[in-house]
């Protein structure tokens, strides 16, 4: 069997560490003794990856092994799958060392799984360090792809109580401001406005990203000073970040408030990168955290269904919510890490920790929050479009008091079910990479809310 190898990555992550991990993976593949074709270096852009795919096909590869060394969007994975070669993806766990998210490999696998699931493409996958890949695991990874699907979502068959109808009714009629468009290769953030309206009675207004930037630039200096003073009462380190970039970031918060008030929006979905950094010059992560605390949720990456999810969960919980990524799963420790750059609401900060002002680890601009999430029971929820079927996904977990896994805002949690079982179901179902978190167990109410909305429920 000739194996085509496609190592993919992005230059915004820890490239030296990624290259070290790639070398270990290649050593493990070489130990199989099977013939291989394809590059032995990280492919950092689409053109290089497409050229490598063409060469792999021309060389007569019988199977394609994508090495998801760092995070990438799903564009190249989908194009690779379209060659018709049996497909496997190898992603890497993340060292929980308290520093930056060095690879974010699992999130790339998550995006790829969702995109392939939408297209009905089966594949094999593994989340493993090369040191833990024995011959048996390698053979399973490179065997014929197993049919995906996972557990079925089921309609709620109990009585829908008044509180659930109130939550569904409170969301119906709301409007979402979609500011900019979702990044290419993020099928997880795509939406259809008519379908959304039929589902939840929610409408979407498309607003150009430049409109947000233009409004932020003309915010009065006094408003920025007032907001900065308020932030300084709750986080440390504001003086240590670039003050010009901090000013720009805080202006985004004021501008978002204006957009919400004029449009009477219930939530927003914002294209947060790269343009907020490359064209505007300040992060929207900290402002999004402030908006979440004020119960004006803002989904990053223009994730409209993520914004809908936040609205529903916030209404059910009566508390701020946090739209997050699942970035690491440790089956041996039976734990997982949820993380986002630095946009969790401050009320979720562990009271034994100090909330700090920080910069984006990849783009190096403020304002972001940095703290570990407080311990306690949490509900994870998503209104999902996985495999083209709309459903409500729910999971219960306990946020643990652990050292901060990564910079920004992150928390280590333990699902009610074994972490390996949750991971297997998440991948088999092709779920999106964003889920919303609220403290407390709100699943009984949310199942009824799903019933009121006609949504089947998938319990992880």
MOURSUL-V428029 format. One record per residue. N is the residue number from 0. RES is the residue in one letter. BURIAL is I if it has 9 or more other ideal C-beta (glycine too) atoms within 8 Angstrom, else O. D_FIRST is the distance of its C-alpha to the first C-alpha in Angstrom with 2 decimals. Layout:
[[N/RES/BURIAL/D_FIRST] [N/RES/BURIAL/D_FIRST]]
This chain:
[[0/X/O/0.00] [1/X/I/3.79] [2/X/I/6.26] [3/X/I/9.69] [4/X/I/12.49] [5/X/I/15.94] [6/X/I/18.72] [7/X/I/21.88] [8/X/I/25.42] [9/X/O/29.11] [10/X/O/31.70] [11/X/O/34.25] [12/X/I/32.62] [13/X/I/32.54] [14/X/I/30.35] [15/X/O/30.82] [16/X/I/29.83] [17/X/I/26.84] [18/X/I/25.69] [19/X/O/26.27] [20/X/I/24.16] [21/X/I/21.32] [22/X/O/21.44] [23/X/I/21.16] [24/X/I/18.13] [25/X/I/16.35] [26/X/I/17.47] [27/X/I/16.06] [28/X/I/12.55] [29/X/O/12.94] [30/X/O/14.07] [31/X/I/10.76] [32/X/O/9.93] [33/X/I/6.34] [34/X/O/6.71] [35/X/I/8.40] [36/X/I/10.88] [37/X/I/14.01] [38/X/O/17.35] [39/X/O/18.27] [40/X/O/21.53] [41/X/I/23.02] [42/X/I/23.31] [43/X/O/26.88] [44/X/O/27.67] [45/X/O/26.53] [46/X/O/26.76] [47/X/I/24.45] [48/X/I/21.86] [49/X/I/22.11] [50/X/O/21.71] [51/X/I/18.54] [52/X/I/17.09] [53/X/O/18.15] [54/X/I/16.61] [55/X/I/13.17] [56/X/I/13.46] [57/X/O/14.96] [58/X/I/12.25] [59/X/O/9.86] [60/X/I/7.73] [61/X/O/6.18] [62/X/I/7.59] [63/X/I/10.68] [64/X/I/12.08] [65/X/I/15.80] [66/X/I/17.69] [67/X/I/21.18] [68/X/I/23.01] [69/X/I/26.41] [70/X/I/27.95] [71/X/I/27.30] [72/X/I/28.34] [73/X/I/25.98] [74/X/I/26.17] [75/X/I/22.94] [76/X/I/20.95] [77/X/I/22.38] [78/X/I/21.70] [79/X/I/18.04] [80/X/I/17.87] [81/X/O/19.69] [82/X/I/16.83] [83/X/O/15.66] [84/X/I/12.13] [85/X/I/11.60] [86/X/I/13.30] [87/X/I/13.88] [88/X/I/16.81] [89/X/I/17.81] [90/X/I/21.60] [91/X/I/23.95] [92/X/I/27.21] [93/X/I/30.41] [94/X/O/32.78] [95/X/I/36.12] [96/X/O/38.32] [97/X/O/41.02] [98/X/O/40.12] [99/X/O/38.31] [100/X/I/35.19] [101/X/I/32.92] [102/X/I/29.60] [103/X/I/30.24] [104/X/I/26.50] [105/X/I/26.92] [106/X/I/29.21] [107/X/I/26.55] [108/X/I/24.19] [109/X/I/27.23] [110/X/I/27.89] [111/X/I/24.33] [112/X/I/24.41] [113/X/I/27.74] [114/X/I/26.78] [115/X/I/23.67] [116/X/I/25.84] [117/X/I/28.51] [118/X/O/26.11] [119/X/O/24.71] [120/X/O/21.11] [121/X/I/19.26] [122/X/I/16.97] [123/X/I/16.22] [124/X/I/18.11] [125/X/I/19.45] [126/X/I/22.63] [127/X/I/22.44] [128/X/O/23.34] [129/X/I/20.62] [130/X/O/22.96] [131/X/O/22.73] [132/X/I/18.97] [133/X/O/18.40] [134/X/O/15.29] [135/X/O/16.15] [136/X/I/16.54] [137/X/I/13.28] [138/X/O/11.52] [139/X/I/13.94] [140/X/I/13.37] [141/X/I/9.67] [142/X/O/10.51] [143/X/O/11.94] [144/X/I/14.83] [145/X/O/18.11] [146/X/O/21.15] [147/X/I/23.45] [148/X/O/27.21] [149/X/I/28.85] [150/X/O/32.50] [151/X/O/34.88] [152/X/I/37.81] [153/X/O/41.14] [154/X/O/44.52] [155/X/I/47.32] [156/X/O/49.60] [157/X/O/52.53] [158/X/O/55.66] [159/X/I/55.35] [160/X/O/58.11] [161/X/O/60.24] [162/X/O/58.54] [163/X/I/55.16] [164/X/I/56.88] [165/X/O/58.55] [166/X/I/55.25] [167/X/I/53.71] [168/X/O/56.99] [169/X/O/57.22] [170/X/I/53.86] [171/X/I/54.65] [172/X/O/56.44] [173/X/I/54.94] [174/X/I/53.57] [175/X/I/50.59] [176/X/I/50.75] [177/X/I/47.37] [178/X/I/47.91] [179/X/I/45.37] [180/X/O/41.98] [181/X/I/38.83] [182/X/I/36.24] [183/X/O/33.55] [184/X/I/30.34] [185/X/I/32.42] [186/X/I/32.17] [187/X/I/33.49] [188/X/I/36.86] [189/X/O/37.28] [190/X/I/40.23] [191/X/O/42.26] [192/X/O/45.99] [193/X/O/47.15] [194/X/I/44.73] [195/X/I/45.82] [196/X/I/49.45] [197/X/O/49.05] [198/X/I/47.28] [199/X/I/49.62] [200/X/O/52.47] [201/X/I/51.30] [202/X/I/51.55] [203/X/I/49.82] [204/X/I/51.53] [205/X/O/49.40] [206/X/I/50.93] [207/X/O/49.81] [208/X/I/48.65] [209/X/O/51.16] [210/X/I/53.93] [211/X/I/53.12] [212/X/I/53.16] [213/X/O/56.41] [214/X/I/58.09] [215/X/I/57.03] [216/X/O/58.47] [217/X/O/61.94] [218/X/I/62.22] [219/X/O/65.50] [220/X/O/65.44] [221/X/O/67.54] [222/X/I/64.94] [223/X/I/62.26] [224/X/O/64.64] [225/X/O/65.38] [226/X/I/61.71] [227/X/I/61.01] [228/X/O/63.90] [229/X/O/62.64] [230/X/I/59.15] [231/X/O/60.73] [232/X/O/62.40] [233/X/O/59.08] [234/X/I/56.55] [235/X/O/56.93] [236/X/I/55.82] [237/X/I/56.78] [238/X/O/58.68] [239/X/O/55.68] [240/X/I/53.54] [241/X/O/54.17] [242/X/O/57.28] [243/X/O/56.80] [244/X/I/53.33] [245/X/I/54.70] [246/X/I/57.46] [247/X/I/55.01] [248/X/I/52.95] [249/X/I/56.07] [250/X/I/57.17] [251/X/I/54.09] [252/X/I/55.35] [253/X/I/58.76] [254/X/I/57.30] [255/X/I/55.14] [256/X/I/58.24] [257/X/I/60.01] [258/X/I/57.27] [259/X/I/57.25] [260/X/O/61.02] [261/X/O/61.50] [262/X/I/58.80] [263/X/O/59.41] [264/X/I/55.68] [265/X/O/54.22] [266/X/I/51.09] [267/X/I/49.23] [268/X/I/45.64] [269/X/I/45.41] [270/X/I/42.93] [271/X/I/43.19] [272/X/I/40.88] [273/X/O/40.64] [274/X/I/43.97] [275/X/I/46.22] [276/X/I/45.30] [277/X/O/44.75] [278/X/O/47.56] [279/X/I/49.96] [280/X/O/49.68] [281/X/I/49.76] [282/X/I/47.64] [283/X/I/48.20] [284/X/I/46.65] [285/X/I/49.98] [286/X/I/51.91] [287/X/I/49.47] [288/X/I/50.16] [289/X/I/53.88] [290/X/I/53.54] [291/X/I/51.70] [292/X/I/54.53] [293/X/O/56.99] [294/X/O/55.07] [295/X/I/53.99] [296/X/I/50.22] [297/X/I/48.02] [298/X/I/44.30] [299/X/I/42.29] [300/X/I/39.74] [301/X/I/41.96] [302/X/I/40.61] [303/X/I/43.19] [304/X/I/41.91] [305/X/I/41.92] [306/X/I/45.57] [307/X/I/46.32] [308/X/I/44.74] [309/X/I/46.96] [310/X/I/50.05] [311/X/I/49.52] [312/X/I/48.75] [313/X/I/51.61] [314/X/I/54.01] [315/X/I/52.97] [316/X/I/53.11] [317/X/O/56.14] [318/X/I/54.59] [319/X/I/52.40] [320/X/I/48.65] [321/X/I/45.70] [322/X/I/42.65] [323/X/I/39.81] [324/X/I/36.08] [325/X/I/34.19] [326/X/I/32.55] [327/X/I/31.49] [328/X/I/30.95] [329/X/I/31.30] [330/X/I/30.50] [331/X/O/31.97] [332/X/O/35.18] [333/X/O/35.18] [334/X/I/36.12] [335/X/I/35.14] [336/X/I/36.57] [337/X/I/38.06] [338/X/I/38.94] [339/X/I/40.17] [340/X/I/41.38] [341/X/I/44.96] [342/X/I/46.36] [343/X/I/47.18] [344/X/I/50.86] [345/X/I/53.08] [346/X/O/54.23] [347/X/I/50.80] [348/X/I/51.29] [349/X/I/51.53] [350/X/O/55.29] [351/X/O/54.68] [352/X/I/52.93] [353/X/O/54.30] [354/X/I/52.95] [355/X/I/52.36] [356/X/I/52.07] [357/X/I/48.96] [358/X/I/46.79] [359/X/I/43.40] [360/X/I/40.81] [361/X/O/38.85] [362/X/I/41.77] [363/X/O/44.51] [364/X/I/47.29] [365/X/I/49.53] [366/X/I/50.43] [367/X/I/48.10] [368/X/I/49.07] [369/X/I/47.68] [370/X/I/48.12] [371/X/I/46.43] [372/X/I/46.87] [373/X/I/49.56] [374/X/O/48.83] [375/X/O/49.44] [376/X/I/48.05] [377/X/I/46.22] [378/X/I/45.02] [379/X/I/41.87] [380/X/I/41.86] [381/X/I/40.18] [382/X/I/41.01] [383/X/I/37.45] [384/X/I/36.01] [385/X/I/32.51] [386/X/I/30.72] [387/X/O/33.84] [388/X/O/36.12] [389/X/O/38.98] [390/X/I/39.64] [391/X/I/41.24] [392/X/I/38.97] [393/X/I/40.84] [394/X/I/40.25] [395/X/I/42.71] [396/X/I/42.40] [397/X/I/44.55] [398/X/I/44.61] [399/X/I/44.88] [400/X/O/47.08] [401/X/I/44.58] [402/X/O/44.64] [403/X/I/43.55] [404/X/I/39.75] [405/X/I/39.60] [406/X/I/42.16] [407/X/I/43.62] [408/X/I/44.18] [409/X/I/41.85] [410/X/I/42.12] [411/X/I/40.31] [412/X/I/40.48] [413/X/I/39.69] [414/X/I/38.89] [415/X/O/40.73] [416/X/O/37.47] [417/X/O/34.88] [418/X/I/33.05] [419/X/O/29.62] [420/X/O/30.77] [421/X/I/32.18] [422/X/I/29.04] [423/X/I/26.89] [424/X/I/29.46] [425/X/I/29.82] [426/X/I/26.15] [427/X/I/25.92] [428/X/I/29.04] [429/X/I/27.97] [430/X/I/31.26] [431/X/I/32.79] [432/X/I/32.98] [433/X/I/36.81] [434/X/I/38.95] [435/X/I/42.69] [436/X/I/44.37] [437/X/I/47.95] [438/X/I/49.70] [439/X/I/50.76] [440/X/O/49.31] [441/X/I/49.88] [442/X/I/47.44] [443/X/O/50.15] [444/X/I/51.87] [445/X/I/48.71] [446/X/I/47.63] [447/X/I/51.01] [448/X/I/50.68] [449/X/I/47.43] [450/X/I/49.41] [451/X/I/52.11] [452/X/I/49.58] [453/X/O/47.81] [454/X/I/44.55] [455/X/I/42.27] [456/X/I/41.47] [457/X/I/38.20] [458/X/O/38.99] [459/X/I/36.42]]
